[in-house]
Amino acid sequence: MKQILVALAVAVALFSCSSHAENAAAIESAKKATIDSMNNVNAIKKEVVDSMNALKSHRTHSRETAGTQYNNDGTPAVANSEATAPAPAKKKGWKSWSHTAKGAVVGAGAGAVTGAIVNKDRVKGAAIGTLIGAGVGAGTGAIVDHSKKKKAARQ
Protein backbone atom coordinates (compact mmCIF):
# COMPACT_ATOMS: atom_id res chain seq x y z
CA MET A 1 0.00 0.00 0.00
CA LYS A 2 2.87 2.34 0.82
CA GLN A 3 4.41 1.68 -2.58
CA ILE A 4 1.18 2.63 -4.32
CA LEU A 5 0.98 5.88 -2.38
CA VAL A 6 4.60 6.68 -3.15
CA ALA A 7 4.07 5.93 -6.85
CA LEU A 8 0.95 8.09 -6.84
CA ALA A 9 2.80 10.96 -5.15
CA VAL A 10 5.65 10.71 -7.66
CA ALA A 11 3.17 10.72 -10.54
CA VAL A 12 1.43 13.81 -9.15
CA ALA A 13 4.75 15.56 -8.71
CA LEU A 14 5.88 14.69 -12.23
CA PHE A 15 2.65 15.84 -13.82
CA SER A 16 2.46 19.10 -11.86
CA CYS A 17 6.08 20.18 -12.30
CA SER A 18 6.81 19.27 -15.90
CA SER A 19 6.13 20.98 -19.20
CA HIS A 20 3.72 19.75 -21.86
CA ALA A 21 6.44 17.87 -23.77
CA GLU A 22 7.53 16.09 -20.61
CA ASN A 23 3.88 15.30 -19.83
CA ALA A 24 3.52 13.65 -23.22
CA ALA A 25 6.60 11.52 -22.58
CA ALA A 26 5.34 10.58 -19.13
CA ILE A 27 1.93 9.71 -20.52
CA GLU A 28 3.48 7.53 -23.22
CA SER A 29 5.64 5.71 -20.69
CA ALA A 30 2.62 5.23 -18.43
CA LYS A 31 0.60 3.88 -21.37
CA LYS A 32 3.41 1.44 -22.14
CA ALA A 33 3.51 0.34 -18.50
CA THR A 34 -0.28 -0.11 -18.55
CA ILE A 35 -0.15 -2.20 -21.72
CA ASP A 36 2.67 -4.30 -20.26
CA SER A 37 0.72 -4.95 -17.06
CA MET A 38 -2.39 -5.85 -19.07
CA ASN A 39 -0.32 -8.29 -21.12
CA ASN A 40 0.98 -9.80 -17.86
CA VAL A 41 -2.58 -10.20 -16.59
CA ASN A 42 -3.60 -11.87 -19.87
CA ALA A 43 -0.63 -14.23 -19.61
CA ILE A 44 -1.62 -15.15 -16.06
CA LYS A 45 -5.22 -15.73 -17.19
CA LYS A 46 -3.95 -18.01 -19.96
CA GLU A 47 -1.88 -19.98 -17.44
CA VAL A 48 -4.95 -20.44 -15.24
CA VAL A 49 -7.09 -21.60 -18.16
CA ASP A 50 -4.38 -24.02 -19.29
CA SER A 51 -4.00 -25.46 -15.79
CA MET A 52 -7.77 -25.87 -15.45
CA ASN A 53 -7.92 -27.66 -18.81
CA ALA A 54 -5.06 -29.92 -17.75
CA LEU A 55 -6.83 -30.69 -14.47
CA LYS A 56 -10.06 -31.44 -16.30
CA SER A 57 -8.34 -33.82 -18.71
CA HIS A 58 -6.52 -35.47 -15.79
CA ARG A 59 -9.83 -36.00 -13.95
CA THR A 60 -11.45 -37.45 -17.06
CA HIS A 61 -8.52 -39.81 -17.55
CA SER A 62 -8.57 -40.81 -13.87
CA ARG A 63 -12.28 -41.62 -14.00
CA GLU A 64 -11.88 -43.79 -17.05
CA THR A 65 -9.03 -45.79 -15.55
CA ALA A 66 -10.09 -46.04 -11.92
CA GLY A 67 -13.56 -47.52 -12.43
CA THR A 68 -15.01 -45.27 -9.73
CA GLN A 69 -18.51 -44.02 -10.36
CA TYR A 70 -19.01 -40.24 -10.26
CA ASN A 71 -22.00 -37.96 -9.88
CA ASN A 72 -22.89 -35.41 -12.57
CA ASP A 73 -20.99 -32.67 -10.73
CA GLY A 74 -17.73 -34.65 -10.81
CA THR A 75 -17.74 -35.79 -7.19
CA PRO A 76 -17.32 -39.50 -6.42
CA ALA A 77 -20.59 -41.33 -5.85
CA VAL A 78 -21.00 -42.59 -2.28
CA ALA A 79 -22.21 -46.17 -1.90
CA ASN A 80 -23.69 -45.77 1.58
CA SER A 81 -26.53 -43.43 2.49
CA GLU A 82 -24.68 -41.44 5.16
CA ALA A 83 -24.70 -37.68 4.73
CA THR A 84 -21.43 -36.15 3.63
CA ALA A 85 -19.99 -33.02 5.22
CA PRO A 86 -21.21 -29.84 3.52
CA ALA A 87 -18.70 -27.90 1.45
CA PRO A 88 -17.42 -24.69 2.99
CA ALA A 89 -19.46 -21.64 2.01
CA LYS A 90 -18.02 -19.51 -0.78
CA LYS A 91 -16.99 -15.97 -0.01
CA LYS A 92 -19.40 -13.33 -1.21
CA GLY A 93 -18.86 -9.83 -2.49
CA TRP A 94 -15.54 -7.99 -2.26
CA LYS A 95 -13.83 -10.86 -0.40
CA SER A 96 -14.34 -13.25 -3.30
CA TRP A 97 -12.42 -10.99 -5.72
CA SER A 98 -8.81 -11.68 -6.58
CA HIS A 99 -6.14 -9.17 -5.65
CA THR A 100 -5.76 -8.42 -9.35
CA ALA A 101 -9.41 -7.36 -9.66
CA LYS A 102 -9.31 -5.38 -6.43
CA GLY A 103 -6.12 -3.63 -7.51
CA ALA A 104 -7.60 -2.72 -10.89
CA VAL A 105 -10.72 -1.20 -9.32
CA VAL A 106 -8.87 0.71 -6.61
CA GLY A 107 -6.21 1.85 -9.07
CA ALA A 108 -8.83 3.02 -11.56
CA GLY A 109 -10.58 5.08 -8.90
CA ALA A 110 -7.40 6.61 -7.54
CA GLY A 111 -6.12 7.28 -11.04
CA ALA A 112 -9.37 8.96 -12.09
CA VAL A 113 -9.35 11.27 -9.08
CA THR A 114 -5.66 12.08 -9.45
CA GLY A 115 -5.93 12.62 -13.19
CA ALA A 116 -8.91 14.96 -12.79
CA ILE A 117 -7.07 16.98 -10.15
CA VAL A 118 -3.76 17.22 -12.00
CA ASN A 119 -4.89 17.84 -15.58
CA LYS A 120 -6.52 21.12 -16.64
CA ASP A 121 -8.89 19.18 -18.89
CA ARG A 122 -10.64 17.24 -16.11
CA VAL A 123 -12.33 14.63 -18.29
CA LYS A 124 -9.21 13.82 -20.27
CA GLY A 125 -7.14 13.66 -17.08
CA ALA A 126 -9.67 11.38 -15.40
CA ALA A 127 -9.75 9.06 -18.43
CA ILE A 128 -5.98 8.80 -18.65
CA GLY A 129 -5.67 8.42 -14.89
CA THR A 130 -8.28 5.66 -14.90
CA LEU A 131 -6.40 3.68 -17.53
CA ILE A 132 -3.03 4.11 -15.89
CA GLY A 133 -4.37 3.42 -12.40
CA ALA A 134 -6.25 0.31 -13.49
CA GLY A 135 -3.18 -1.07 -15.23
CA VAL A 136 -0.85 -0.40 -12.34
CA GLY A 137 -3.38 -1.69 -9.82
CA ALA A 138 -4.01 -4.87 -11.80
CA GLY A 139 -0.29 -5.44 -12.17
CA THR A 140 0.29 -4.95 -8.46
CA GLY A 141 -2.63 -7.23 -7.61
CA ALA A 142 -1.32 -9.91 -9.96
CA ILE A 143 2.03 -9.77 -8.20
CA VAL A 144 0.31 -10.19 -4.83
CA ASP A 145 -1.79 -13.10 -6.15
CA HIS A 146 1.32 -14.77 -7.55
CA SER A 147 3.24 -14.39 -4.28
CA LYS A 148 0.31 -15.80 -2.26
CA LYS A 149 0.11 -18.81 -4.59
CA LYS A 150 3.85 -19.38 -4.16
CA LYS A 151 3.51 -19.14 -0.39
CA ALA A 152 0.56 -21.55 -0.36
CA ALA A 153 2.48 -23.99 -2.56
CA ARG A 154 5.43 -23.99 -0.14
CA GLN A 155 3.21 -24.93 2.81
Buried (B, 14 or more C-beta within 10 A) or exposed (E): EEEBEEBBEEBBEBBEEEEEEEBEEBBEEBBEBBEEBBEBBEEBEEEEEEEEEEEEEEEEEEBEEEEEEEEEEEEEEEEEEEEEEEEEEEEEEEEEBBBBBBBBBBBBBBBBBBBBBBBEEEEEBBBBBBBBBBBBBBBBBBBBBBEEEEEEEEE
